[in-house]
Structure formats: C-alpha cells, structure tokens
C-alpha cells in the first residue's frame, strides 16, 4: 500500500530524516531484503542524502541449535544445557568473602582464554551419561548467525524504516512524486505494506490541526462580534482583513525559506487576533463618526485620521518586539522563529490592509445606508 502526501510548495529545513518510509511485515529477513531493494531504487533519485535503512547494521550472534532427539536419547534436558552454558560463560556465584567491611562474590566459571570461539564452546561438558562425558557438540550445532542490532516495531508489527534527508534547494512534493515513481514497480509479499512516516505525514497532520484551530478561532471571534454589533455587516468587514494578511505571511516564509510547521499555525492564530483588533478599532470609530451625522466618506477619513496613531503603535510595538526572535538571534531561537516571522511580516502587511482595504470594504457593504 503506497500513499503519497502532497504538500505543495513546502520547503523543508535541515532536519534529519525528512523522508521516512516504513515497510511492515512478520519476517526480519524479508524486511531486510525489501529495505535493501528500496534503498537501491532510491539511490538513483537526485536530492537525497544519508539514505539508509534500520537493518543495514548487523552483529554476529552465536546460535546454539539443539538436536532434541539426540538430547532425549541421552536423557539430557534443555535446562541441563542452559545451566551448563550459563556457568561456562557467565559463571556461578558459589560463595563470598568479606574484606575491609566490603563483601565480594566468588564466581566460578571457565577461564576466558578457554572459550574464545564457537568450537571451544562445543567442548563444554553438559553432563555425564553412563560414566561418559557429554559435550555440547554432541547435542547441538554451534554457528555464527548475522542478526540486526535492534528490531523495530510499529503497532506491534515488525518494521524496517528507510530514511533519507533532502539536500538544500529541493522541495518535498516533487521529491515524493519521484520516490513514488521509483517504487511503483516494487512487489510486496502478502502481509507486507509500505507507507510514509516522514516529514510529509507530519506536515499534513500539523496543517490539518492548525487549519482546524485557526477556523475555530475565527468562528468564535465572528460569533462574539455578531452578538455585540447585532449585525453581520461589521463582523464581515472586520474578518475580511484576515485573508489579506496571509499575503505578508507567505512573503515572510518564502523570504526566510521556512517550512510550514505548527509554530507557523500558532503565529497565524495570534496574527488573526491582532489584525481583528486593529480592524475593530477602525470600524468602531467609523460607526461613532456616522452616528454624529457625518457623511460616509468624511466619517471614514476622520476615523482613519483619529485611529492611525493607536493602530501604528500597536503594530510597531509588536513588530519591533518580535524582530529579534524573527531574525533567529540566540541559541534555540529556531524553534519559535517561524511564529515570529509570521507575526512580523503578516502584521506589517496587515497594517496597510487595516488602513486602506478595511475602509473600502466597509463602504461597499454599507453603501445602501449612505
């Protein structure tokens, strides 16, 4: 099962494992083979670096395969074999002694020089049968077997992870499309599945959650304003200032080459609140001037003149305060830099929106009352 998450126009940062694919299945050897095949196919994709999978590194393990029929004939149990191996390799604490108020265990075991290879381990005497010593090689086959250093699981199923990083200048969506084309002909055995678990999935989840939170915040603001104004016109005028602020956000993210992430969405929610506040100040003053009997155009001009100073003060103090964080100054600032960039660029552009576009929208929606 191959799924490709499309995140259009997103530039990735320099984090590790931007691309992360997983193959799940029951057999380690089969997963290793599939991981090797996927890595081989993806080596032809330009823009990928640090391409690897989790089962590339192996360690040699000593495997003891017991002949159960032979052991039963000689009246040797698995517990006898396990105990003999444990004593030979790890030793057995037989007593202890005390010196200077400290207690030491006395461990009985074979000398480390005695067992250096698997053949030496075969000489270990397990027990005696009819006064004849029975050695381990008489009951079992001892061999070295390659084994992965760790076994990865996902949802209780064995998994191999193929990971890679994007080189600078490459975009996620075209890269995922190219990877999908390279893996289209990959045949998976029954019971095995291939899926994406990398930056594309994380970005998609973050985008979905951020969009939901932003929509909920805007809805709540609209409901509160509609109740206060007892009308839908002014709340609509105020909320229409938010989409124009996105232009500044997009410019800031593009200029700083920042990816879409959860801090970006949090910054959007904060920006929406600030933009709405500025628009509320202006629209409310226009309503006050019209109640005094001024004609619409004169009311708009007079309100803009009166509210220019507080709107600029609000915008400038916020922008100046967020500028050091937006510049990424200081260690660890990269985590919150996207949030600051969204607020600085979005608020700078939205100030023009509040002073120019909001009055225009107000006039269009209230033209019937003029």
URVENDA-V334977 format. One record per pair of residues at least 24 apart in sequence whose C-alpha atoms are under 7 Angstrom apart, sorted by the first residue. I is the first residue (numbers start at 1). GAP is how many residues later the second one is. Records with the same first field share a line. If there is no record, write none. Layout:
# URVENDA-V334977
I = GAP ; GAP
This chain:
# URVENDA-V334977
1 = 192 ; 193 ; 194
2 = 192 ; 193
3 = 192 ; 193
4 = 172
5 = 195 ; 196
6 = 167
7 = 166 ; 193
8 = 165
9 = 162
10 = 161 ; 162 ; 249 ; 250
11 = 160 ; 161 ; 246 ; 247 ; 248
12 = 159 ; 160 ; 247
13 = 245 ; 246
16 = 149
17 = 146 ; 147 ; 148 ; 181
18 = 146 ; 147 ; 148 ; 180 ; 181
19 = 144 ; 145 ; 146 ; 179 ; 180
20 = 141 ; 142 ; 143 ; 144 ; 176 ; 177 ; 178
21 = 140 ; 141 ; 142 ; 174 ; 175 ; 176 ; 177
22 = 137 ; 138 ; 139 ; 140 ; 172 ; 173 ; 174 ; 175
23 = 136 ; 137 ; 138 ; 169 ; 170 ; 171 ; 172
24 = 133 ; 134 ; 135 ; 136 ; 168 ; 169 ; 170
25 = 132 ; 133 ; 134 ; 166 ; 167
26 = 131 ; 132
31 = 129
35 = 125 ; 127
41 = 141
42 = 137 ; 140
47 = 119 ; 120 ; 123
48 = 116 ; 117 ; 118 ; 119
49 = 115 ; 116 ; 117 ; 118
50 = 114 ; 115
51 = 112 ; 113
52 = 110 ; 111 ; 112
53 = 107 ; 108 ; 109 ; 110
54 = 106 ; 107 ; 108
55 = 93 ; 105
57 = 91 ; 92
58 = 88 ; 89 ; 90 ; 91
59 = 87 ; 88 ; 89 ; 90
60 = 84 ; 85 ; 86 ; 87
61 = 83 ; 84 ; 85 ; 86
62 = 81 ; 82 ; 83
63 = 79 ; 80 ; 81 ; 82
64 = 76 ; 77 ; 78 ; 79
65 = 75 ; 76 ; 77
66 = 73 ; 74 ; 75
67 = 72 ; 73
70 = 69
71 = 68
74 = 55
80 = 46
81 = 45
84 = 42
118 = 24 ; 25
203 = 58
206 = 55 ; 56
210 = 52 ; 55
214 = 55
233 = 132
237 = 121 ; 124 ; 125
238 = 38 ; 41 ; 42
239 = 37
241 = 112 ; 113 ; 117
242 = 30 ; 33
244 = 106 ; 109
245 = 101 ; 102 ; 104 ; 105
246 = 100
248 = 97 ; 98 ; 101
249 = 93 ; 96 ; 97
252 = 89 ; 90 ; 93
258 = 80
263 = 73 ; 75 ; 76
264 = 74 ; 75 ; 78
266 = 73
267 = 72 ; 73 ; 75 ; 76
268 = 74
271 = 72 ; 76
275 = 75
278 = 33 ; 76
279 = 75
282 = 25
296 = 74
300 = 59
304 = 51
315 = 32 ; 36
319 = 25
